[in-house]
């Protein structure tokens, strides 16, 4: 008879159990177009860290940043088709196939960050994400892009009238395109990965993005003026191939949803802590910042016609719910 030491047997069982868990580990491919120096990438890394910890290593997130797997439209299509498991792309790219989501980007709709978070983290946000399912995507949640500000290489923009004739790169979102046309600018949609070179070569005069992205993409190197217009709040949906999501256990599905919200809150705090510092740093590098442009002059021109255009297609219900959440 062979006698086995109990301590040795226990170690053997634990090692075997750990090996079984490791053998079952599943890797999910997560793609985005943000620079690795951007806070959005840090938020994605936090998400990956949380998922691995909460599943004891059974789910792992492999992150492909900075457009490694394509531009925004390409990675979103990859997620819909299943060649990419999870994609993080701006809401405007989702509106190309689910235009009702355009409501999130309506100009001057959100009063402040707290208002946006109440909407996105609550029932309204969940209902909006559910609209992706008919497009073979599971909306896991929202990562912050933030309140958008304007930069350009031509002149300081202090009033809406200063926009006249400026060629501005915008997202493909119809609300953004319509708003800049109303302001007298020439809106020019293009992939985010192409913006820096377009600014550098003068193909466009300016662009509009939150402070963290303007810094992260080093747009201040090829722009002279920045106006803190805060003209729209935008998000990136983190969306997953629906069939892949459904193939996971209910426990792991919940982990992904919970971890994304936790990572989003972490990312928001990063942004709030960094914005002032990043703005000062860009000013020191030569960017001229107009801190208090006449935002009312912009709002008076764009709010009513853009909201009416949306409501003519999709009704007032979602707009009214979002406005009510800010009261």
N, C-alpha and C positions, 0 to 999 in steps of 0.2 A: 504494500500500500504506500502510495506517495503522499506525504504530508506537506501541505502548503501553508507557509507562514501567513497568518491573517493579515498582517500589515502589508505584505507583498501582494496578497490577493486584492486588498482594498485599493492599493495604488494601481494595480492592473485594471481593475474595473473603472476607476476614475479616468485613467488614460484612454481606455477603450471608449468610454462615454464621450470624452472630449473629441476623440477622433471621429466618432459617428456624427457629432454635431458639426464638426468642421467639414466632413464629407458632404453634409447636406447644405452647406452654405451656398447661397444663391447671390450672384452679382447682378446688379441693375446698372445699366448704362445711363448716365445723366449728362446731358449736353446743354451748354449755354454759350452766349457770345460775349459775355462780359470779360474785361481784363482781369488777370489774377490779382491786380492791385486794387480792384474795386471792392467795395463792401458787400456787394451782392454775391461775389465769389466766396467771401468769408461766411456769408449766411448759408450758402450751399454746403460748404465744408462742415459747418455746424450741424446741418441736417444729416449729412453722411455719418458724422460722429455719433449723433443721437440714435440713428437707425441701427447702427452696429451694436451700440451699447444696449438698447432696448430689446434687441432680438438675440442677445448673447452671441453675436457674430453670425447668425444664420442668414441675415440679409446684409449685404455689403453694397455700398454705392460707389461706383467708379465714375469720377467726375472728369468731364472733358470740357474745359473752359475755352474762352477766347476764340470761338468759331472754329475749333479744331474739326468738328464734324459738319460744318456748313454754316451758312448765315441763318438768321432767325426763321425765315420761311422754310428753309430746307430742314432744319432740325425739328420744327413743328410737324412738318409732313412726315419726317422719319418716325416721330412718336405715333402719329395716326396710323402709319403703315406697320409699325412694330419693329423696324430696324434700330430704333432708339427706344429705350424703355421710358425715360422721363426727360422732358424738355422744359426749360425755363425761358419763356419768350414774352415780350411785352404784349399787353392786352390788345393793342392795335393789330397785331398779327393774327390774333384769334378772331378778330372781327371780320377778317376777309371771308370766313366761312360761317361765322355766327354773329351777324351784324348787330343783333340786339345787345351784345355786350358793349357796344359803343357807348352806352349810357355812362359807364365808369369814367370815360374820358371827356365828358362834356365840360366845356370851359367854365370855370368859376362855380362848379357845382358843390364842392366840399369847402366848408368854412375853414377848417384847420385839420391838423393830424388826428386829433381825438375823434372828430366827426368821421373821418375816413375809416379809422380803426373800428368804430362801432358798426359801421356798415359792413365792412369786409369780414369781420370776425363773427358776425351774427347771422340771423336767418336770411337777410338779404344777400349776403355774400354766398351762403350755401346754395341758395336758389339760383344765383347767377352761375356758379360753378356747375350746377347740375345740367345746364343747357349744353355743356360740352359733350355729354354722353352720347347724343345722337350722331356725333362726329367721331366716335370711337376713341374718345379721350375721357379720362377720369381726372377732374380737377382736384388736386390735392390741397391747394390753397393759394394764397397770394404772397409774393415777395414784393417789397416796396421798391418802386422806382422813385416816386416822390413828387413833390410839387416842381413843375417845370419852369425853368428860367431861360431867358433868351441871350444868346451871344451873337456877335457879328463883327465883321472886319471893316465896316464902312463908316459908322457914326454912332454916337450915343443915342440910345432909344429911351426917351423920357415920357413921351406921349404916344398915343396910338397913331397919330399922324406921322410919327417918325418911321413907321413901318413901311410907308409907301415905296414900292419898287424894290424892296429887299428880297433877294432870292434865298429862301429859308428851307433847309432840309427839315422835313417833317416825317412822322410815321405815316403808314398808309391808312390810318384811321380817318374816316370821312369827316368826323367832327373837327379834327385838327386841320385837315385840308380846307374845310369850309370856313373855319374861324380865321385862318390867315388870309384867305381870299377877301373876306369881309374887311380885314384890316388894311387891305391894299398891297399886301406882300405877294410874292410869287412862291407858293408852297411847292416843294419838290420832294416827293417821297423817294427814299432809297434805303437799302439795307444799312443797319447800324455799323456793320463792319467796314463799310465804304466811306463813312462820314469824314474821318480825319483827312484822308487824301483829297476828298472833294473840297474841304475847307482850305487845305494847303494849296491846291492848284487854282482856287478861285472858281471852281465849277458851281459852288454856292457861296453866298455871302455869310451865312450864319446857320445856326441850328438852335434847337431848344430841348433842354434836358435838365434834370435836377443837378444841384451843385456837386454831389458826390460823383455822378457820372461824368460831368464836365471835367472834374479833376482827374478821375480815374483814367479817362481816355486822353488826357493831356490836350484837350481842345484849346486851352489857354495859350498853347504854343503857336497856334495858327489863327487866333482871334484877338481882337483888340478891346472890345467892349462887352460888358455883361450887364443885363438889367434883371433885377430880382422881381420879375413879373408874377410869379406863382400863378400862372394863368390856367393851369390844369393839374390835377393830381392823377398820376398813372401808376399802374402796377404791372408786374409780370406774373402771369399765372404759371404755377408749376403744375404741369399736366402730364399724365401717365397714359400709356397705351391701355385702353379699357380692358381688353382681353387679358393682358398681363396682370393688371390689378386684380381682376376677378379670379385669376388662377392662384392667387395667394390665399393663405388661410385668413379667416376673419381677424385673428389676433394680429397678424402681420399687416393687414389692411389698416387696422386701427393704429398700429405703430406709425405707419407712414403719415397718416393724417395728423396724429398728435405731434409727431416730431417736426412736421412742416410748420405747424402753428408756433411751436416753441422756437424753432429756428427763425421764423419771421419776426417774432418779438425781440429776439436777440439782435437781428439785423437792424430793426428800427432803432434800437438803442444805440447801436454803432453809428448810425447816421446822425442821430441827434447830438451825440457826443463830438462828432467829427466836423459837422458842417461849418461851424464858425472858424475852426482852425484851417480847414481846406480853403475857405474863401479868402482868408488873410494870406495864406501861402500863395494863392494865385495872384492876388494883388501885388505881393512883393515881387512876383515874376513879371509884372508889367500890365496885367489885365486891369482895365479901368472899370470899376463897378458902380452902377447906379443903384443904390440901395432902396430908394423910394420913388420909383417911377409912378406916374399917375395911373394906377391900376383901374380906377373907376372909368377912365377914358376907354380902356380896352373892354371892360365888362359891359358897358352901355352899348357897345357896337355888336358884340357877339352873343351874349347870353340868350336873348329872346329868339332870334332867328334860328340858332342852332338847336335849341331845345324844341322849338316848334317843328323843325324838320324831323327830329328824332320821333316826336310824339305822333306825327302824321303817319309814321310807319309802324310804330310799336306801342303807341298809347302813352298816357301820362302816369300810369300806375307806379312803375319803378322809379321814375323821376320824383314823384310826390313822396314815396316812401323814403328815398334818400334825403330829400330836403327835410322831411319831418324828423329824421334821425339826428339832424343837426340843431334842433330847437331845444 
